[in-house]
């Protein structure tokens, strides 16, 4: 399972990237997939389980989290 962590700003993306890399989480900074929207255009691609990284990024405001199963995207969390 792949997760895309989409933030409101590139500043938040970079902040989350730094925190996750500090905790040795395997991530990749990628453009937001075309069929998803974002104000900043970049997001974090996560191949690990999402639950394990939530505490690390808890203080960073995230727009949404999207799960991709290889066929379709599903929003699993969204900031209202």
N, C-alpha and C positions, 0 to 999 in steps of 0.2 A: 504494500500500500504506500502511496506517495501522498504527502501533504504539502500544500502551498500555504504559507503564512503570509498574509497580505496586510500591510500596514498603511497608515494614512500618508506618511511622508518617507522620503528616502532617508532622512535622519533617523527615523525609528527603525527602518530596515537595517541600517548600518549598526545602530546600537544593539539590536537583537542579534545580529551576526557576531558582533564582538563578544557578547555575553555567552552565546551558545558555543562559540569556538573556545572560549576560556574553559568551558566545562567539557571539552572534547566531544561535542555532539557533531556527527557527520552531517553537514549541511552544504548547500550550494546556493549562491546568489544568482538568480535567473530573472529574465523578463517575465512579467505576469502573462500567463497564457492568453491568447487573443480573445477567447470567449468569456474571459473574466475581466472585470473592470477594476481599475485602481487609479488613485490620484497620482501616484509617484512612478508607476511603470516597472518597478523591480519588486521582487518578493524573495522569500526564502523557501527553497525546496528541501523538504525533510523526508528521508526514507525510513527513519526510525519510527517507533511508536510515539505518538503525540503526547500521551500522558506523562512520560518521563521528562519532557522539556518544559511543560507548562510552568512549573515553579520558577524556572530561570528567567522567563520573559513576562512574568506576572505584572511587573511594574511598567511595561511598555504597552501603550495603547495600540491594539491591533484592530484593523477594519474587519477582517474575516479570516476564517480558516476553511480551506477547501480540501476535500479528500478526492483523490483520483485513483480509480481502480483499474486503469488501463483502457476503459471504454467511456466512462462518463465522469463529470465533475459533480460533486455534491457538497454544498455548503453545510458544514457541521457546526459552525459557530459564527455569529455575525454581531458586530457592535451596532446597536440601534441608534 
